[in-house]
């Protein structure tokens, strides 16, 4: 028991961050599952972090209330933001959400109420590991139950063919917005929880590079399954820690971390386009598609031509 | 109003191209209508207008006593109109059963909340819908392929899966856009039997098809488009002898040009 406690004490921050980053990766999974490439979740995380931290610092609000508000406010912001921007597709949606992230960052940077560039410090340490674990379990449970539900099928249909989904009677605007709002709420929870163990937050913690980090967790892990983003977040969170302690390059975690993160992303995108999680699926997948199907399409087309 | 579907002076222009030009027509419930015409006549455009994927440039469309031209596509589907696509648009990475289950969206009552709370009613509906999906797959001859990915199915199977998906919400009006394209004679005959059985359920069917044998064997009534204009509309036996129709249709038949319409769709 003593050994385990020592291990936990030595690696507490790492374990916390693995949980928080997994939550962030899952928050992005909601929109990715519905085929939408949104990069707004770092900003939603920031809104959640500032909301929760301001409530506990200035109003001495109960922790549960602060976290709940940290989930609610990003979700509320996501509605008027999502309605116009979710009409955009692919790269245009990504750019619009990056712009939103910059707006949030600039506001936090210049608003006295949020502490400006100095950020907020002295946030009480209220987050325990079980809070993060609970948030993670609840999020995974929700994702598990959405799968195969009316909403889950709607998300998949929109991802595969939005027009066809509409003619099946699916209100695509509603479901895209639902995915966006749910993701914002989860990102907000992750922000509120992380703010209450890192003591200090500043606007630049929730900028573009955080948005890209979240995307990398999800892509490296794979988005074919909701366990993928968790896997990706854990791996990418563990790498700098490994570099710091094992020093495989003879030095600590500086540029090597960024280099290795980039290399992993490159390798995954090139050789495992469905992410790390697809490694597990390979062993129980159905046999490869019979070539028959493809041949018949070719035949039909050449017969028509 | 006794007509299930009515078009009043509907036009659709793409720039200077009149894809549909002042088309009026009416469909009565419970019959099989054939919509024919040479490639580029505006048949697929008409279906896209009906299902709300395109707004008309002019005119009114009424379905089930509701004006639907300006309505979002998902609401038109909810009124009871679904379709298949000339260029197959299944959800490729999903299984045949999942494709049909997406089609059940409009008849699914259980939301996420009931599933999160693990309510018995949710489980019951889920089992019932899954059973219905498998029954539909069996009806279109895909019972053995329920768990196969849609893009792994053979071409004719994909066309039948689209019909099963469109049927899953139990629509009043089913629009079939060239369902027999690329099928051989045996497959087309099976398809004809399937379509006939759907009509005996009391469903109205609008069939776009180039296979005239199939059209004549199935349809009570033919509507003919040529260059976006309606050139004939009446009982199949009368329309098929109409000299204007024969001129328009046979003229196109001798010049096989499947490509232009496929590219446009």
Interface residues (C-beta under 8 A of the other chain):
Chain A: X141 X142 X145 X146 X148 X149 X150 X151 X153 X154 X156 X157 X160 X161 X163 X164 X165 X166 X167 X168 X169 X170 X171 X172 X286 X289 X290 X292 X293 X296 X297 X300 X301 X303 X304 X305
Chain B: X51 X52 X53 X72 X73 X74 X77 X78 X82 X83 X85 X89 X90 X91 X92 X93 X94 X98 X101 X102 X103 X105 X106 X108 X110 X111 X112 X115 X116 X126 X148 X149 X151 X152 X153 X154 X155 X156 X165 X169 X181 X182 X256 X258 X259
